[in-house]
């Protein structure tokens, strides 16, 4: 089971978890659900190079 580090959503469906993203920032691993991955990616594109994606 994974917990989204952005919205706190929990997912235990393996098929759904495959669509989650992992980002490493400052040596810490963050997990983002499918929805947050999309939104986070969109906001990242405007600011930083998407090196973690
Ligand atoms: Zn989320």
mmCIF file of the protein (N, C-alpha, C, O) and its ligand, coordinates in Angstrom:
data_MODEL
# 
_entry.id   MODEL 
# 
loop_
_entity.id 
_entity.type 
_entity.pdbx_number_of_molecules 
1 polymer     1 
2 non-polymer 1 
# 
_entity_poly.entity_id                      1 
_entity_poly.type                           'polypeptide(L)' 
_entity_poly.nstd_linkage                   no 
_entity_poly.nstd_monomer                   no 
_entity_poly.pdbx_seq_one_letter_code       
;(UNK)(UNK)(UNK)(UNK)(UNK)(UNK)(UNK)(UNK)(UNK)(UNK)(UNK)(UNK)(UNK)(UNK)(UNK)(UNK)
(UNK)(UNK)(UNK)(UNK)(UNK)(UNK)(UNK)(UNK)(UNK)(UNK)(UNK)(UNK)(UNK)(UNK)(UNK)(UNK)
(UNK)(UNK)(UNK)(UNK)(UNK)(UNK)(UNK)(UNK)(UNK)(UNK)(UNK)(UNK)(UNK)(UNK)(UNK)(UNK)
(UNK)(UNK)(UNK)(UNK)(UNK)
;
_entity_poly.pdbx_seq_one_letter_code_can   XXXXXXXXXXXXXXXXXXXXXXXXXXXXXXXXXXXXXXXXXXXXXXXXXXXXX 
_entity_poly.pdbx_strand_id                 A 
# 
loop_
_entity_poly_seq.entity_id 
_entity_poly_seq.num 
_entity_poly_seq.mon_id 
_entity_poly_seq.hetero 
1 1  UNK n 
1 2  UNK n 
1 3  UNK n 
1 4  UNK n 
1 5  UNK n 
1 6  UNK n 
1 7  UNK n 
1 8  UNK n 
1 9  UNK n 
1 10 UNK n 
1 11 UNK n 
1 12 UNK n 
1 13 UNK n 
1 14 UNK n 
1 15 UNK n 
1 16 UNK n 
1 17 UNK n 
1 18 UNK n 
1 19 UNK n 
1 20 UNK n 
1 21 UNK n 
1 22 UNK n 
1 23 UNK n 
1 24 UNK n 
1 25 UNK n 
1 26 UNK n 
1 27 UNK n 
1 28 UNK n 
1 29 UNK n 
1 30 UNK n 
1 31 UNK n 
1 32 UNK n 
1 33 UNK n 
1 34 UNK n 
1 35 UNK n 
1 36 UNK n 
1 37 UNK n 
1 38 UNK n 
1 39 UNK n 
1 40 UNK n 
1 41 UNK n 
1 42 UNK n 
1 43 UNK n 
1 44 UNK n 
1 45 UNK n 
1 46 UNK n 
1 47 UNK n 
1 48 UNK n 
1 49 UNK n 
1 50 UNK n 
1 51 UNK n 
1 52 UNK n 
1 53 UNK n 
# 
loop_
_struct_asym.id 
_struct_asym.entity_id 
A 1 
B 2 
# 
loop_
_chem_comp.id 
_chem_comp.type 
_chem_comp.mon_nstd_flag 
UNK 'L-peptide linking' . 
ZN  non-polymer         . 
# 
_pdbx_entity_nonpoly.entity_id   2 
_pdbx_entity_nonpoly.name        ? 
_pdbx_entity_nonpoly.comp_id     ZN 
# 
_pdbx_nonpoly_scheme.asym_id         B 
_pdbx_nonpoly_scheme.entity_id       2 
_pdbx_nonpoly_scheme.mon_id          ZN 
_pdbx_nonpoly_scheme.ndb_seq_num     1 
_pdbx_nonpoly_scheme.pdb_seq_num     101 
_pdbx_nonpoly_scheme.auth_seq_num    101 
_pdbx_nonpoly_scheme.pdb_mon_id      ZN 
_pdbx_nonpoly_scheme.auth_mon_id     ZN 
_pdbx_nonpoly_scheme.pdb_strand_id   A 
_pdbx_nonpoly_scheme.pdb_ins_code    . 
# 
loop_
_atom_site.group_PDB 
_atom_site.id 
_atom_site.type_symbol 
_atom_site.label_atom_id 
_atom_site.label_alt_id 
_atom_site.label_comp_id 
_atom_site.label_asym_id 
_atom_site.label_entity_id 
_atom_site.label_seq_id 
_atom_site.pdbx_PDB_ins_code 
_atom_site.Cartn_x 
_atom_site.Cartn_y 
_atom_site.Cartn_z 
_atom_site.occupancy 
_atom_site.B_iso_or_equiv 
_atom_site.pdbx_formal_charge 
_atom_site.auth_seq_id 
_atom_site.auth_comp_id 
_atom_site.auth_asym_id 
_atom_site.auth_atom_id 
_atom_site.pdbx_PDB_model_num 
ATOM   1   N  N  . UNK A 1 1  ? 0.829  -1.197 0.000   1.00 0.00 ? 1   UNK A N  1 
ATOM   2   C  CA . UNK A 1 1  ? 0.000  0.000  0.000   1.00 0.00 ? 1   UNK A CA 1 
ATOM   3   C  C  . UNK A 1 1  ? 0.869  1.253  0.000   1.00 0.00 ? 1   UNK A C  1 
ATOM   4   O  O  . UNK A 1 1  ? 1.888  1.323  0.686   1.00 0.00 ? 1   UNK A O  1 
ATOM   5   N  N  . UNK A 1 2  ? 0.448  2.224  -0.771  1.00 0.00 ? 2   UNK A N  1 
ATOM   6   C  CA . UNK A 1 2  ? 1.183  3.476  -0.840  1.00 0.00 ? 2   UNK A CA 1 
ATOM   7   C  C  . UNK A 1 2  ? 0.311  4.619  -0.340  1.00 0.00 ? 2   UNK A C  1 
ATOM   8   O  O  . UNK A 1 2  ? -0.915 4.581  -0.446  1.00 0.00 ? 2   UNK A O  1 
ATOM   9   N  N  . UNK A 1 3  ? 0.962  5.622  0.199   1.00 0.00 ? 3   UNK A N  1 
ATOM   10  C  CA . UNK A 1 3  ? 0.265  6.836  0.600   1.00 0.00 ? 3   UNK A CA 1 
ATOM   11  C  C  . UNK A 1 3  ? 0.841  7.995  -0.197  1.00 0.00 ? 3   UNK A C  1 
ATOM   12  O  O  . UNK A 1 3  ? 2.059  8.161  -0.262  1.00 0.00 ? 3   UNK A O  1 
ATOM   13  N  N  . UNK A 1 4  ? -0.010 8.784  -0.795  1.00 0.00 ? 4   UNK A N  1 
ATOM   14  C  CA . UNK A 1 4  ? 0.445  9.925  -1.576  1.00 0.00 ? 4   UNK A CA 1 
ATOM   15  C  C  . UNK A 1 4  ? 1.039  10.983 -0.649  1.00 0.00 ? 4   UNK A C  1 
ATOM   16  O  O  . UNK A 1 4  ? 0.416  11.363 0.342   1.00 0.00 ? 4   UNK A O  1 
ATOM   17  N  N  . UNK A 1 5  ? 2.231  11.453 -0.966  1.00 0.00 ? 5   UNK A N  1 
ATOM   18  C  CA . UNK A 1 5  ? 2.884  12.461 -0.141  1.00 0.00 ? 5   UNK A CA 1 
ATOM   19  C  C  . UNK A 1 5  ? 2.325  13.857 -0.384  1.00 0.00 ? 5   UNK A C  1 
ATOM   20  O  O  . UNK A 1 5  ? 2.696  14.814 0.296   1.00 0.00 ? 5   UNK A O  1 
ATOM   21  N  N  . UNK A 1 6  ? 1.438  13.960 -1.351  1.00 0.00 ? 6   UNK A N  1 
ATOM   22  C  CA . UNK A 1 6  ? 0.881  15.269 -1.655  1.00 0.00 ? 6   UNK A CA 1 
ATOM   23  C  C  . UNK A 1 6  ? -0.506 15.430 -1.049  1.00 0.00 ? 6   UNK A C  1 
ATOM   24  O  O  . UNK A 1 6  ? -0.760 16.398 -0.333  1.00 0.00 ? 6   UNK A O  1 
ATOM   25  N  N  . UNK A 1 7  ? -1.398 14.499 -1.327  1.00 0.00 ? 7   UNK A N  1 
ATOM   26  C  CA . UNK A 1 7  ? -2.781 14.640 -0.854  1.00 0.00 ? 7   UNK A CA 1 
ATOM   27  C  C  . UNK A 1 7  ? -3.130 13.656 0.259   1.00 0.00 ? 7   UNK A C  1 
ATOM   28  O  O  . UNK A 1 7  ? -4.197 13.763 0.863   1.00 0.00 ? 7   UNK A O  1 
ATOM   29  N  N  . UNK A 1 8  ? -2.245 12.701 0.537   1.00 0.00 ? 8   UNK A N  1 
ATOM   30  C  CA . UNK A 1 8  ? -2.501 11.768 1.621   1.00 0.00 ? 8   UNK A CA 1 
ATOM   31  C  C  . UNK A 1 8  ? -3.394 10.591 1.251   1.00 0.00 ? 8   UNK A C  1 
ATOM   32  O  O  . UNK A 1 8  ? -3.735 9.773  2.105   1.00 0.00 ? 8   UNK A O  1 
ATOM   33  N  N  . UNK A 1 9  ? -3.769 10.508 -0.007  1.00 0.00 ? 9   UNK A N  1 
ATOM   34  C  CA . UNK A 1 9  ? -4.600 9.408  -0.470  1.00 0.00 ? 9   UNK A CA 1 
ATOM   35  C  C  . UNK A 1 9  ? -3.865 8.075  -0.347  1.00 0.00 ? 9   UNK A C  1 
ATOM   36  O  O  . UNK A 1 9  ? -2.654 8.005  -0.560  1.00 0.00 ? 9   UNK A O  1 
ATOM   37  N  N  . UNK A 1 10 ? -4.593 7.034  -0.008  1.00 0.00 ? 10  UNK A N  1 
ATOM   38  C  CA . UNK A 1 10 ? -3.994 5.705  0.095   1.00 0.00 ? 10  UNK A CA 1 
ATOM   39  C  C  . UNK A 1 10 ? -4.514 4.810  -1.010  1.00 0.00 ? 10  UNK A C  1 
ATOM   40  O  O  . UNK A 1 10 ? -5.680 4.875  -1.400  1.00 0.00 ? 10  UNK A O  1 
ATOM   41  N  N  . UNK A 1 11 ? -3.627 3.983  -1.499  1.00 0.00 ? 11  UNK A N  1 
ATOM   42  C  CA . UNK A 1 11 ? -4.002 3.082  -2.589  1.00 0.00 ? 11  UNK A CA 1 
ATOM   43  C  C  . UNK A 1 11 ? -3.397 1.718  -2.341  1.00 0.00 ? 11  UNK A C  1 
ATOM   44  O  O  . UNK A 1 11 ? -2.199 1.598  -2.086  1.00 0.00 ? 11  UNK A O  1 
ATOM   45  N  N  . UNK A 1 12 ? -4.219 0.697  -2.415  1.00 0.00 ? 12  UNK A N  1 
ATOM   46  C  CA . UNK A 1 12 ? -3.666 -0.653 -2.274  1.00 0.00 ? 12  UNK A CA 1 
ATOM   47  C  C  . UNK A 1 12 ? -3.939 -1.507 -3.505  1.00 0.00 ? 12  UNK A C  1 
ATOM   48  O  O  . UNK A 1 12 ? -3.662 -2.706 -3.509  1.00 0.00 ? 12  UNK A O  1 
ATOM   49  N  N  . UNK A 1 13 ? -4.480 -0.892 -4.541  1.00 0.00 ? 13  UNK A N  1 
ATOM   50  C  CA . UNK A 1 13 ? -4.712 -1.585 -5.805  1.00 0.00 ? 13  UNK A CA 1 
ATOM   51  C  C  . UNK A 1 13 ? -3.427 -1.530 -6.627  1.00 0.00 ? 13  UNK A C  1 
ATOM   52  O  O  . UNK A 1 13 ? -3.004 -0.455 -7.051  1.00 0.00 ? 13  UNK A O  1 
ATOM   53  N  N  . UNK A 1 14 ? -2.806 -2.688 -6.851  1.00 0.00 ? 14  UNK A N  1 
ATOM   54  C  CA . UNK A 1 14 ? -1.507 -2.700 -7.533  1.00 0.00 ? 14  UNK A CA 1 
ATOM   55  C  C  . UNK A 1 14 ? -1.551 -2.079 -8.911  1.00 0.00 ? 14  UNK A C  1 
ATOM   56  O  O  . UNK A 1 14 ? -0.600 -1.414 -9.319  1.00 0.00 ? 14  UNK A O  1 
ATOM   57  N  N  . UNK A 1 15 ? -2.643 -2.285 -9.639  1.00 0.00 ? 15  UNK A N  1 
ATOM   58  C  CA . UNK A 1 15 ? -2.756 -1.722 -10.981 1.00 0.00 ? 15  UNK A CA 1 
ATOM   59  C  C  . UNK A 1 15 ? -2.770 -0.196 -10.924 1.00 0.00 ? 15  UNK A C  1 
ATOM   60  O  O  . UNK A 1 15 ? -2.188 0.469  -11.782 1.00 0.00 ? 15  UNK A O  1 
ATOM   61  N  N  . UNK A 1 16 ? -3.423 0.341  -9.932  1.00 0.00 ? 16  UNK A N  1 
ATOM   62  C  CA . UNK A 1 16 ? -3.482 1.799  -9.791  1.00 0.00 ? 16  UNK A CA 1 
ATOM   63  C  C  . UNK A 1 16 ? -2.129 2.341  -9.335  1.00 0.00 ? 16  UNK A C  1 
ATOM   64  O  O  . UNK A 1 16 ? -1.693 3.400  -9.786  1.00 0.00 ? 16  UNK A O  1 
ATOM   65  N  N  . UNK A 1 17 ? -1.481 1.622  -8.453  1.00 0.00 ? 17  UNK A N  1 
ATOM   66  C  CA . UNK A 1 17 ? -0.183 2.061  -7.931  1.00 0.00 ? 17  UNK A CA 1 
ATOM   67  C  C  . UNK A 1 17 ? 0.862  2.172  -9.048  1.00 0.00 ? 17  UNK A C  1 
ATOM   68  O  O  . UNK A 1 17 ? 1.780  2.988  -8.963  1.00 0.00 ? 17  UNK A O  1 
ATOM   69  N  N  . UNK A 1 18 ? 0.721  1.361  -10.076 1.00 0.00 ? 18  UNK A N  1 
ATOM   70  C  CA . UNK A 1 18 ? 1.667  1.415  -11.195 1.00 0.00 ? 18  UNK A CA 1 
ATOM   71  C  C  . UNK A 1 18 ? 1.655  2.771  -11.891 1.00 0.00 ? 18  UNK A C  1 
ATOM   72  O  O  . UNK A 1 18 ? 2.633  3.140  -12.541 1.00 0.00 ? 18  UNK A O  1 
ATOM   73  N  N  . UNK A 1 19 ? 0.579  3.504  -11.765 1.00 0.00 ? 19  UNK A N  1 
ATOM   74  C  CA . UNK A 1 19 ? 0.487  4.815  -12.405 1.00 0.00 ? 19  UNK A CA 1 
ATOM   75  C  C  . UNK A 1 19 ? 0.980  5.927  -11.496 1.00 0.00 ? 19  UNK A C  1 
ATOM   76  O  O  . UNK A 1 19 ? 1.020  7.088  -11.906 1.00 0.00 ? 19  UNK A O  1 
ATOM   77  N  N  . UNK A 1 20 ? 1.354  5.592  -10.274 1.00 0.00 ? 20  UNK A N  1 
ATOM   78  C  CA . UNK A 1 20 ? 1.897  6.597  -9.362  1.00 0.00 ? 20  UNK A CA 1 
ATOM   79  C  C  . UNK A 1 20 ? 3.318  6.952  -9.785  1.00 0.00 ? 20  UNK A C  1 
ATOM   80  O  O  . UNK A 1 20 ? 3.980  6.199  -10.499 1.00 0.00 ? 20  UNK A O  1 
ATOM   81  N  N  . UNK A 1 21 ? 3.773  8.125  -9.323  1.00 0.00 ? 21  UNK A N  1 
ATOM   82  C  CA . UNK A 1 21 ? 5.129  8.562  -9.633  1.00 0.00 ? 21  UNK A CA 1 
ATOM   83  C  C  . UNK A 1 21 ? 5.969  8.576  -8.374  1.00 0.00 ? 21  UNK A C  1 
ATOM   84  O  O  . UNK A 1 21 ? 5.466  8.748  -7.264  1.00 0.00 ? 21  UNK A O  1 
ATOM   85  N  N  . UNK A 1 22 ? 7.271  8.388  -8.578  1.00 0.00 ? 22  UNK A N  1 
ATOM   86  C  CA . UNK A 1 22 ? 8.223  8.521  -7.492  1.00 0.00 ? 22  UNK A CA 1 
ATOM   87  C  C  . UNK A 1 22 ? 9.162  9.660  -7.841  1.00 0.00 ? 22  UNK A C  1 
ATOM   88  O  O  . UNK A 1 22 ? 9.691  9.709  -8.951  1.00 0.00 ? 22  UNK A O  1 
ATOM   89  N  N  . UNK A 1 23 ? 9.374  10.568 -6.917  1.00 0.00 ? 23  UNK A N  1 
ATOM   90  C  CA . UNK A 1 23 ? 10.307 11.664 -7.122  1.00 0.00 ? 23  UNK A CA 1 
ATOM   91  C  C  . UNK A 1 23 ? 11.270 11.686 -5.944  1.00 0.00 ? 23  UNK A C  1 
ATOM   92  O  O  . UNK A 1 23 ? 10.866 11.489 -4.798  1.00 0.00 ? 23  UNK A O  1 
ATOM   93  N  N  . UNK A 1 24 ? 12.543 11.926 -6.233  1.00 0.00 ? 24  UNK A N  1 
ATOM   94  C  CA . UNK A 1 24 ? 13.537 12.021 -5.171  1.00 0.00 ? 24  UNK A CA 1 
ATOM   95  C  C  . UNK A 1 24 ? 13.994 13.463 -5.085  1.00 0.00 ? 24  UNK A C  1 
ATOM   96  O  O  . UNK A 1 24 ? 14.559 14.007 -6.033  1.00 0.00 ? 24  UNK A O  1 
ATOM   97  N  N  . UNK A 1 25 ? 13.743 14.074 -3.938  1.00 0.00 ? 25  UNK A N  1 
ATOM   98  C  CA . UNK A 1 25 ? 14.137 15.461 -3.724  1.00 0.00 ? 25  UNK A CA 1 
ATOM   99  C  C  . UNK A 1 25 ? 14.915 15.539 -2.431  1.00 0.00 ? 25  UNK A C  1 
ATOM   100 O  O  . UNK A 1 25 ? 14.432 15.111 -1.383  1.00 0.00 ? 25  UNK A O  1 
ATOM   101 N  N  . UNK A 1 26 ? 16.122 16.085 -2.498  1.00 0.00 ? 26  UNK A N  1 
ATOM   102 C  CA . UNK A 1 26 ? 16.978 16.199 -1.315  1.00 0.00 ? 26  UNK A CA 1 
ATOM   103 C  C  . UNK A 1 26 ? 17.192 14.849 -0.641  1.00 0.00 ? 26  UNK A C  1 
ATOM   104 O  O  . UNK A 1 26 ? 17.256 14.758 0.585   1.00 0.00 ? 26  UNK A O  1 
ATOM   105 N  N  . UNK A 1 27 ? 17.299 13.808 -1.451  1.00 0.00 ? 27  UNK A N  1 
ATOM   106 C  CA . UNK A 1 27 ? 17.565 12.489 -0.921  1.00 0.00 ? 27  UNK A CA 1 
ATOM   107 C  C  . UNK A 1 27 ? 16.366 11.790 -0.324  1.00 0.00 ? 27  UNK A C  1 
ATOM   108 O  O  . UNK A 1 27 ? 16.474 10.656 0.143   1.00 0.00 ? 27  UNK A O  1 
ATOM   109 N  N  . UNK A 1 28 ? 15.221 12.454 -0.336  1.00 0.00 ? 28  UNK A N  1 
ATOM   110 C  CA . UNK A 1 28 ? 14.011 11.820 0.185   1.00 0.00 ? 28  UNK A CA 1 
ATOM   111 C  C  . UNK A 1 28 ? 13.129 11.368 -0.960  1.00 0.00 ? 28  UNK A C  1 
ATOM   112 O  O  . UNK A 1 28 ? 13.022 12.035 -1.990  1.00 0.00 ? 28  UNK A O  1 
ATOM   113 N  N  . UNK A 1 29 ? 12.505 10.231 -0.761  1.00 0.00 ? 29  UNK A N  1 
ATOM   114 C  CA . UNK A 1 29 ? 11.651 9.676  -1.796  1.00 0.00 ? 29  UNK A CA 1 
ATOM   115 C  C  . UNK A 1 29 ? 10.203 10.094 -1.550  1.00 0.00 ? 29  UNK A C  1 
ATOM   116 O  O  . UNK A 1 29 ? 9.662  9.925  -0.457  1.00 0.00 ? 29  UNK A O  1 
ATOM   117 N  N  . UNK A 1 30 ? 9.604  10.634 -2.580  1.00 0.00 ? 30  UNK A N  1 
ATOM   118 C  CA . UNK A 1 30 ? 8.210  11.055 -2.478  1.00 0.00 ? 30  UNK A CA 1 
ATOM   119 C  C  . UNK A 1 30 ? 7.375  10.251 -3.460  1.00 0.00 ? 30  UNK A C  1 
ATOM   120 O  O  . UNK A 1 30 ? 7.813  9.942  -4.569  1.00 0.00 ? 30  UNK A O  1 
ATOM   121 N  N  . UNK A 1 31 ? 6.190  9.926  -3.040  1.00 0.00 ? 31  UNK A N  1 
ATOM   122 C  CA . UNK A 1 31 ? 5.258  9.210  -3.902  1.00 0.00 ? 31  UNK A CA 1 
ATOM   123 C  C  . UNK A 1 31 ? 4.051  10.092 -4.175  1.00 0.00 ? 31  UNK A C  1 
ATOM   124 O  O  . UNK A 1 31 ? 3.504  10.726 -3.272  1.00 0.00 ? 31  UNK A O  1 
ATOM   125 N  N  . UNK A 1 32 ? 3.653  10.116 -5.425  1.00 0.00 ? 32  UNK A N  1 
ATOM   126 C  CA . UNK A 1 32 ? 2.493  10.913 -5.796  1.00 0.00 ? 32  UNK A CA 1 
ATOM   127 C  C  . UNK A 1 32 ? 1.497  10.045 -6.538  1.00 0.00 ? 32  UNK A C  1 
ATOM   128 O  O  . UNK A 1 32 ? 1.861  9.261  -7.416  1.00 0.00 ? 32  UNK A O  1 
ATOM   129 N  N  . UNK A 1 33 ? 0.238  10.197 -6.173  1.00 0.00 ? 33  UNK A N  1 
ATOM   130 C  CA . UNK A 1 33 ? -0.813 9.424  -6.835  1.00 0.00 ? 33  UNK A CA 1 
ATOM   131 C  C  . UNK A 1 33 ? -0.980 9.914  -8.271  1.00 0.00 ? 33  UNK A C  1 
ATOM   132 O  O  . UNK A 1 33 ? -0.378 10.906 -8.681  1.00 0.00 ? 33  UNK A O  1 
ATOM   133 N  N  . UNK A 1 34 ? -1.797 9.209  -9.010  1.00 0.00 ? 34  UNK A N  1 
ATOM   134 C  CA . UNK A 1 34 ? -1.972 9.532  -10.425 1.00 0.00 ? 34  UNK A CA 1 
ATOM   135 C  C  . UNK A 1 34 ? -2.423 10.978 -10.617 1.00 0.00 ? 34  UNK A C  1 
ATOM   136 O  O  . UNK A 1 34 ? -1.900 11.690 -11.475 1.00 0.00 ? 34  UNK A O  1 
ATOM   137 N  N  . UNK A 1 35 ? -3.384 11.400 -9.825  1.00 0.00 ? 35  UNK A N  1 
ATOM   138 C  CA . UNK A 1 35 ? -3.913 12.760 -9.958  1.00 0.00 ? 35  UNK A CA 1 
ATOM   139 C  C  . UNK A 1 35 ? -2.852 13.799 -9.620  1.00 0.00 ? 35  UNK A C  1 
ATOM   140 O  O  . UNK A 1 35 ? -2.655 14.757 -10.366 1.00 0.00 ? 35  UNK A O  1 
ATOM   141 N  N  . UNK A 1 36 ? -2.175 13.609 -8.501  1.00 0.00 ? 36  UNK A N  1 
ATOM   142 C  CA . UNK A 1 36 ? -1.175 14.578 -8.079  1.00 0.00 ? 36  UNK A CA 1 
ATOM   143 C  C  . UNK A 1 36 ? 0.027  14.574 -9.016  1.00 0.00 ? 36  UNK A C  1 
ATOM   144 O  O  . UNK A 1 36 ? 0.648  15.616 -9.226  1.00 0.00 ? 36  UNK A O  1 
ATOM   145 N  N  . UNK A 1 37 ? 0.358  13.431 -9.577  1.00 0.00 ? 37  UNK A N  1 
ATOM   146 C  CA . UNK A 1 37 ? 1.457  13.365 -10.532 1.00 0.00 ? 37  UNK A CA 1 
ATOM   147 C  C  . UNK A 1 37 ? 1.196  14.293 -11.701 1.00 0.00 ? 37  UNK A C  1 
ATOM   148 O  O  . UNK A 1 37 ? 2.077  15.035 -12.135 1.00 0.00 ? 37  UNK A O  1 
ATOM   149 N  N  . UNK A 1 38 ? -0.020 14.241 -12.200 1.00 0.00 ? 38  UNK A N  1 
ATOM   150 C  CA . UNK A 1 38 ? -0.376 15.100 -13.333 1.00 0.00 ? 38  UNK A CA 1 
ATOM   151 C  C  . UNK A 1 38 ? -0.307 16.563 -12.942 1.00 0.00 ? 38  UNK A C  1 
ATOM   152 O  O  . UNK A 1 38 ? 0.269  17.377 -13.663 1.00 0.00 ? 38  UNK A O  1 
ATOM   153 N  N  . UNK A 1 39 ? -0.894 16.900 -11.800 1.00 0.00 ? 39  UNK A N  1 
ATOM   154 C  CA . UNK A 1 39 ? -0.936 18.302 -11.397 1.00 0.00 ? 39  UNK A CA 1 
ATOM   155 C  C  . UNK A 1 39 ? 0.445  18.819 -11.024 1.00 0.00 ? 39  UNK A C  1 
ATOM   156 O  O  . UNK A 1 39 ? 0.807  19.951 -11.346 1.00 0.00 ? 39  UNK A O  1 
ATOM   157 N  N  . UNK A 1 40 ? 1.208  17.977 -10.344 1.00 0.00 ? 40  UNK A N  1 
ATOM   158 C  CA . UNK A 1 40 ? 2.555  18.369 -9.942  1.00 0.00 ? 40  UNK A CA 1 
ATOM   159 C  C  . UNK A 1 40 ? 3.424  18.560 -11.174 1.00 0.00 ? 40  UNK A C  1 
ATOM   160 O  O  . UNK A 1 40 ? 4.197  19.515 -11.252 1.00 0.00 ? 40  UNK A O  1 
ATOM   161 N  N  . UNK A 1 41 ? 3.301  17.669 -12.118 1.00 0.00 ? 41  UNK A N  1 
ATOM   162 C  CA . UNK A 1 41 ? 4.086  17.765 -13.343 1.00 0.00 ? 41  UNK A CA 1 
ATOM   163 C  C  . UNK A 1 41 ? 3.775  19.059 -14.079 1.00 0.00 ? 41  UNK A C  1 
ATOM   164 O  O  . UNK A 1 41 ? 4.671  19.739 -14.579 1.00 0.00 ? 41  UNK A O  1 
ATOM   165 N  N  . UNK A 1 42 ? 2.505  19.382 -14.135 1.00 0.00 ? 42  UNK A N  1 
ATOM   166 C  CA . UNK A 1 42 ? 2.110  20.600 -14.835 1.00 0.00 ? 42  UNK A CA 1 
ATOM   167 C  C  . UNK A 1 42 ? 2.719  21.833 -14.159 1.00 0.00 ? 42  UNK A C  1 
ATOM   168 O  O  . UNK A 1 42 ? 3.205  22.733 -14.843 1.00 0.00 ? 42  UNK A O  1 
ATOM   169 N  N  . UNK A 1 43 ? 2.697  21.881 -12.839 1.00 0.00 ? 43  UNK A N  1 
ATOM   170 C  CA . UNK A 1 43 ? 3.243  23.040 -12.135 1.00 0.00 ? 43  UNK A CA 1 
ATOM   171 C  C  . UNK A 1 43 ? 4.764  23.062 -12.216 1.00 0.00 ? 43  UNK A C  1 
ATOM   172 O  O  . UNK A 1 43 ? 5.366  24.134 -12.263 1.00 0.00 ? 43  UNK A O  1 
ATOM   173 N  N  . UNK A 1 44 ? 5.386  21.894 -12.233 1.00 0.00 ? 44  UNK A N  1 
ATOM   174 C  CA . UNK A 1 44 ? 6.845  21.809 -12.332 1.00 0.00 ? 44  UNK A CA 1 
ATOM   175 C  C  . UNK A 1 44 ? 7.328  22.314 -13.686 1.00 0.00 ? 44  UNK A C  1 
ATOM   176 O  O  . UNK A 1 44 ? 8.384  22.939 -13.778 1.00 0.00 ? 44  UNK A O  1 
ATOM   177 N  N  . UNK A 1 45 ? 6.568  22.049 -14.718 1.00 0.00 ? 45  UNK A N  1 
ATOM   178 C  CA . UNK A 1 45 ? 7.003  22.429 -16.058 1.00 0.00 ? 45  UNK A CA 1 
ATOM   179 C  C  . UNK A 1 45 ? 7.187  23.930 -16.178 1.00 0.00 ? 45  UNK A C  1 
ATOM   180 O  O  . UNK A 1 45 ? 8.016  24.395 -16.960 1.00 0.00 ? 45  UNK A O  1 
ATOM   181 N  N  . UNK A 1 46 ? 6.421  24.691 -15.409 1.00 0.00 ? 46  UNK A N  1 
ATOM   182 C  CA . UNK A 1 46 ? 6.511  26.137 -15.483 1.00 0.00 ? 46  UNK A CA 1 
ATOM   183 C  C  . UNK A 1 46 ? 7.689  26.699 -14.722 1.00 0.00 ? 46  UNK A C  1 
ATOM   184 O  O  . UNK A 1 46 ? 8.088  27.838 -14.967 1.00 0.00 ? 46  UNK A O  1 
ATOM   185 N  N  . UNK A 1 47 ? 8.262  25.929 -13.798 1.00 0.00 ? 47  UNK A N  1 
ATOM   186 C  CA . UNK A 1 47 ? 9.291  26.461 -12.910 1.00 0.00 ? 47  UNK A CA 1 
ATOM   187 C  C  . UNK A 1 47 ? 10.659 25.829 -13.150 1.00 0.00 ? 47  UNK A C  1 
ATOM   188 O  O  . UNK A 1 47 ? 11.619 26.508 -13.513 1.00 0.00 ? 47  UNK A O  1 
ATOM   189 N  N  . UNK A 1 48 ? 10.727 24.527 -12.942 1.00 0.00 ? 48  UNK A N  1 
ATOM   190 C  CA . UNK A 1 48 ? 12.008 23.835 -12.950 1.00 0.00 ? 48  UNK A CA 1 
ATOM   191 C  C  . UNK A 1 48 ? 12.083 22.839 -14.098 1.00 0.00 ? 48  UNK A C  1 
ATOM   192 O  O  . UNK A 1 48 ? 11.063 22.432 -14.654 1.00 0.00 ? 48  UNK A O  1 
ATOM   193 N  N  . UNK A 1 49 ? 13.269 22.467 -14.433 1.00 0.00 ? 49  UNK A N  1 
ATOM   194 C  CA . UNK A 1 49 ? 13.445 21.368 -15.388 1.00 0.00 ? 49  UNK A CA 1 
ATOM   195 C  C  . UNK A 1 49 ? 12.900 20.102 -14.715 1.00 0.00 ? 49  UNK A C  1 
ATOM   196 O  O  . UNK A 1 49 ? 13.210 19.839 -13.553 1.00 0.00 ? 49  UNK A O  1 
ATOM   197 N  N  . UNK A 1 50 ? 12.116 19.340 -15.415 1.00 0.00 ? 50  UNK A N  1 
ATOM   198 C  CA . UNK A 1 50 ? 11.492 18.147 -14.823 1.00 0.00 ? 50  UNK A CA 1 
ATOM   199 C  C  . UNK A 1 50 ? 12.468 16.980 -14.706 1.00 0.00 ? 50  UNK A C  1 
ATOM   200 O  O  . UNK A 1 50 ? 12.211 15.894 -15.225 1.00 0.00 ? 50  UNK A O  1 
ATOM   201 N  N  . UNK A 1 51 ? 13.566 17.203 -14.036 1.00 0.00 ? 51  UNK A N  1 
ATOM   202 C  CA . UNK A 1 51 ? 14.620 16.196 -13.998 1.00 0.00 ? 51  UNK A CA 1 
ATOM   203 C  C  . UNK A 1 51 ? 14.219 14.952 -13.207 1.00 0.00 ? 51  UNK A C  1 
ATOM   204 O  O  . UNK A 1 51 ? 14.769 13.873 -13.425 1.00 0.00 ? 51  UNK A O  1 
ATOM   205 N  N  . UNK A 1 52 ? 13.269 15.101 -12.297 1.00 0.00 ? 52  UNK A N  1 
ATOM   206 C  CA . UNK A 1 52 ? 12.862 13.959 -11.495 1.00 0.00 ? 52  UNK A CA 1 
ATOM   207 C  C  . UNK A 1 52 ? 11.748 13.170 -12.139 1.00 0.00 ? 52  UNK A C  1 
ATOM   208 O  O  . UNK A 1 52 ? 11.329 12.149 -11.595 1.00 0.00 ? 52  UNK A O  1 
ATOM   209 N  N  . UNK A 1 53 ? 11.258 13.608 -13.274 1.00 0.00 ? 53  UNK A N  1 
ATOM   210 C  CA . UNK A 1 53 ? 10.119 12.953 -13.885 1.00 0.00 ? 53  UNK A CA 1 
ATOM   211 C  C  . UNK A 1 53 ? 10.569 12.339 -15.162 1.00 0.00 ? 53  UNK A C  1 
ATOM   212 O  O  . UNK A 1 53 ? 9.770  11.721 -15.866 1.00 0.00 ? 53  UNK A O  1 
HETATM 213 ZN ZN . ZN  B 2 .  ? -2.274 12.563 -4.350  1.00 0.00 ? 101 ZN  A ZN 1 
# 
